[in-house]
Amino acid sequence: MSPLIHPTAIIDKKAEIGNNVQIGAYSVIGADVVLHDNVCLQSHIVVEGPTSIGKGTQIYPFCVIGTPAQHTKYKGEPATLEIGANNIIREKVSIHRGTEIGGMSTVIGNNNFILADCHIAHDCSVGNNNVFANGVALGGHVIVGNHCFMGGFSAVQQFVRIGDIVMIGAKSLVTQDIIPFSIATGIPCDLRGVNIIGLKRQNYTPAQITHTRNIFKNLFEGEGQFSSRLESACSRFGSDLLGGKIFDFIQSKNHRPICMPINVNFSDTEE
């Protein structure tokens, strides 16, 4: 089907518009923007390029997508924004393109639900099937895994990594890396437990959830330095799928330390 374009929309001749794309009133689509099939842009949306928006993604009014990075070292380089398929991006969301200092690209995966007033800064990488509640803000170079839930008005400092199946509490300040399968909340964040609800939603078995608790218990409870407990836990659990994901994440740390718990008994984490 041909695109359905409102007569008040302004579309640059260098934009590429797929089949059955909808572009609402007073939207502005710049050069080097690619809208793949079945993208729906409601009214009053700005998309600048180079930006690619994947099939079936829906963007609601007053979003600003693909504008240049808010960074003093950005000098106009042709950095990109890549948004995957079947995302829902609600009102007043802003997502910026990358920079030369961060790999030249901001990347958003598939099937994400990004609620109103969120901001995703330059050079971020967001995986698949995440939910960002209202007002979430990601600083530059943040990495978010898959199947995460970010609580409303939580803020993530630049260069922080958030692993798979993580839940961040509302109004939290995330300044350290959050390991997979965990819950973190606070200002600044502390690790508060295993994300049991998230694991259940992804069809992990009771035995796997108990196993994850044991890994956390070995990592964060007991005597000695964290480095010693990490070495011991790796030798005990590192060969399995869940343990491998946790330890690979910890051992690949770069800019930020790992978020630690305070007075948490992982055996008693509520289900």
LINKA-V707315 format. One record per residue. N is the residue number from 0. NEAR is the number of other C-alpha atoms within 10 Angstrom. D_FIRST is the distance of its C-alpha to the first C-alpha in whole Angstrom. Layout:
# LINKA-V707315
n->N near->NEAR d_first->D_FIRST
n->N near->NEAR d_first->D_FIRST
This chain:
# LINKA-V707315
n->0 near->9 d_first->0
n->1 near->11 d_first->4
n->2 near->16 d_first->7
n->3 near->13 d_first->9
n->4 near->17 d_first->12
n->5 near->15 d_first->15
n->6 near->11 d_first->18
n->7 near->14 d_first->20
n->8 near->16 d_first->19
n->9 near->16 d_first->20
n->10 near->18 d_first->18
n->11 near->13 d_first->20
n->12 near->11 d_first->20
n->13 near->13 d_first->20
n->14 near->19 d_first->18
n->15 near->16 d_first->15
n->16 near->20 d_first->11
n->17 near->18 d_first->9
n->18 near->15 d_first->5
n->19 near->17 d_first->5
n->20 near->22 d_first->8
n->21 near->22 d_first->11
n->22 near->28 d_first->14
n->23 near->21 d_first->16
n->24 near->18 d_first->19
n->25 near->17 d_first->22
n->26 near->24 d_first->20
n->27 near->19 d_first->21
n->28 near->25 d_first->20
n->29 near->22 d_first->22
n->30 near->16 d_first->23
n->31 near->18 d_first->22
n->32 near->24 d_first->19
n->33 near->22 d_first->17
n->34 near->27 d_first->14
n->35 near->21 d_first->13
n->36 near->21 d_first->9
n->37 near->21 d_first->9
n->38 near->25 d_first->12
n->39 near->22 d_first->13
n->40 near->24 d_first->16
n->41 near->21 d_first->18
n->42 near->21 d_first->20
n->43 near->19 d_first->23
n->44 near->24 d_first->22
n->45 near->20 d_first->23
n->46 near->25 d_first->22
n->47 near->24 d_first->24
n->48 near->23 d_first->24
n->49 near->21 d_first->25
n->50 near->26 d_first->22
n->51 near->22 d_first->20
n->52 near->25 d_first->18
n->53 near->23 d_first->17
n->54 near->21 d_first->14
n->55 near->21 d_first->14
n->56 near->24 d_first->17
n->57 near->20 d_first->17
n->58 near->25 d_first->20
n->59 near->20 d_first->22
n->60 near->21 d_first->23
n->61 near->19 d_first->26
n->62 near->25 d_first->25
n->63 near->20 d_first->26
n->64 near->24 d_first->25
n->65 near->28 d_first->26
n->66 near->22 d_first->29
n->67 near->24 d_first->32
n->68 near->21 d_first->35
n->69 near->14 d_first->37
n->70 near->12 d_first->40
n->71 near->6 d_first->43
n->72 near->10 d_first->43
n->73 near->15 d_first->39
n->74 near->11 d_first->39
n->75 near->10 d_first->36
n->76 near->11 d_first->35
n->77 near->14 d_first->31
n->78 near->25 d_first->31
n->79 near->27 d_first->28
n->80 near->28 d_first->26
n->81 near->20 d_first->24
n->82 near->24 d_first->22
n->83 near->21 d_first->21
n->84 near->21 d_first->19
n->85 near->20 d_first->18
n->86 near->25 d_first->21
n->87 near->19 d_first->22
n->88 near->23 d_first->23
n->89 near->20 d_first->25
n->90 near->20 d_first->27
n->91 near->21 d_first->29
n->92 near->25 d_first->28
n->93 near->20 d_first->29
n->94 near->26 d_first->29
n->95 near->27 d_first->30
n->96 near->28 d_first->30
n->97 near->31 d_first->33
n->98 near->26 d_first->36
n->99 near->15 d_first->38
n->100 near->12 d_first->40
n->101 near->14 d_first->38
n->102 near->14 d_first->36
n->103 near->17 d_first->34
n->104 near->24 d_first->31
n->105 near->29 d_first->30
n->106 near->23 d_first->28
n->107 near->23 d_first->26
n->108 near->20 d_first->26
n->109 near->21 d_first->23
n->110 near->19 d_first->23
n->111 near->25 d_first->26
n->112 near->19 d_first->26
n->113 near->24 d_first->28
n->114 near->21 d_first->29
n->115 near->22 d_first->30
n->116 near->21 d_first->32
n->117 near->26 d_first->32
n->118 near->22 d_first->33
n->119 near->26 d_first->32
n->120 near->24 d_first->34
n->121 near->34 d_first->34
n->122 near->29 d_first->34
n->123 near->28 d_first->34
n->124 near->20 d_first->32
n->125 near->23 d_first->31
n->126 near->20 d_first->30
n->127 near->20 d_first->28
n->128 near->18 d_first->28
n->129 near->24 d_first->30
n->130 near->20 d_first->31
n->131 near->24 d_first->32
n->132 near->20 d_first->34
n->133 near->21 d_first->34
n->134 near->22 d_first->36
n->135 near->25 d_first->36
n->136 near->23 d_first->37
n->137 near->25 d_first->37
n->138 near->18 d_first->39
n->139 near->25 d_first->38
n->140 near->24 d_first->38
n->141 near->22 d_first->38
n->142 near->21 d_first->36
n->143 near->24 d_first->35
n->144 near->19 d_first->35
n->145 near->20 d_first->33
n->146 near->23 d_first->33
n->147 near->28 d_first->35
n->148 near->21 d_first->36
n->149 near->27 d_first->37
n->150 near->20 d_first->38
n->151 near->21 d_first->38
n->152 near->19 d_first->39
n->153 near->25 d_first->40
n->154 near->24 d_first->41
n->155 near->26 d_first->41
n->156 near->18 d_first->43
n->157 near->21 d_first->42
n->158 near->20 d_first->42
n->159 near->25 d_first->42
n->160 near->29 d_first->41
n->161 near->26 d_first->40
n->162 near->23 d_first->40
n->163 near->25 d_first->38
n->164 near->26 d_first->38
n->165 near->27 d_first->40
n->166 near->28 d_first->40
n->167 near->29 d_first->41
n->168 near->20 d_first->43
n->169 near->20 d_first->42
n->170 near->19 d_first->44
n->171 near->22 d_first->45
n->172 near->21 d_first->45
n->173 near->26 d_first->45
n->174 near->21 d_first->47
n->175 near->22 d_first->47
n->176 near->26 d_first->45
n->177 near->29 d_first->44
n->178 near->24 d_first->45
n->179 near->25 d_first->42
n->180 near->27 d_first->43
n->181 near->25 d_first->45
n->182 near->25 d_first->45
n->183 near->26 d_first->46
n->184 near->20 d_first->47
n->185 near->16 d_first->49
n->186 near->12 d_first->50
n->187 near->14 d_first->50
n->188 near->24 d_first->48
n->189 near->24 d_first->51
n->190 near->21 d_first->50
n->191 near->23 d_first->50
n->192 near->23 d_first->49
n->193 near->26 d_first->47
n->194 near->24 d_first->44
n->195 near->24 d_first->44
n->196 near->17 d_first->42
n->197 near->20 d_first->39
n->198 near->21 d_first->40
n->199 near->14 d_first->40
n->200 near->10 d_first->37
n->201 near->11 d_first->36
n->202 near->10 d_first->38
n->203 near->13 d_first->41
n->204 near->11 d_first->44
n->205 near->12 d_first->47
n->206 near->9 d_first->49
n->207 near->15 d_first->47
n->208 near->19 d_first->47
n->209 near->15 d_first->51
n->210 near->15 d_first->51
n->211 near->23 d_first->49
n->212 near->23 d_first->51
n->213 near->16 d_first->54
n->214 near->22 d_first->52
n->215 near->22 d_first->52
n->216 near->18 d_first->56
n->217 near->20 d_first->57
n->218 near->21 d_first->55
n->219 near->21 d_first->56
n->220 near->15 d_first->59
n->221 near->10 d_first->63
n->222 near->9 d_first->65
n->223 near->8 d_first->65
n->224 near->10 d_first->62
n->225 near->15 d_first->59
n->226 near->10 d_first->59
n->227 near->12 d_first->61
n->228 near->18 d_first->59
n->229 near->19 d_first->56
n->230 near->13 d_first->58
n->231 near->14 d_first->59
n->232 near->20 d_first->56
n->233 near->20 d_first->54
n->234 near->10 d_first->57
n->235 near->13 d_first->57
n->236 near->19 d_first->53
n->237 near->19 d_first->51
n->238 near->12 d_first->51
n->239 near->10 d_first->48
n->240 near->10 d_first->45
n->241 near->17 d_first->45
n->242 near->21 d_first->48
n->243 near->14 d_first->46
n->244 near->17 d_first->44
n->245 near->21 d_first->46
n->246 near->21 d_first->48
n->247 near->13 d_first->46
n->248 near->19 d_first->45
n->249 near->18 d_first->48
n->250 near->10 d_first->49
n->251 near->7 d_first->47
n->252 near->13 d_first->47
n->253 near->12 d_first->47
n->254 near->11 d_first->48
n->255 near->15 d_first->48
n->256 near->14 d_first->51
n->257 near->20 d_first->50
n->258 near->18 d_first->50
n->259 near->19 d_first->53
n->260 near->18 d_first->54
n->261 near->10 d_first->57
n->262 near->11 d_first->59
n->263 near->16 d_first->56
n->264 near->15 d_first->57
n->265 near->21 d_first->54
n->266 near->13 d_first->56
n->267 near->9 d_first->56
n->268 near->13 d_first->52
n->269 near->10 d_first->51
n->270 near->8 d_first->48
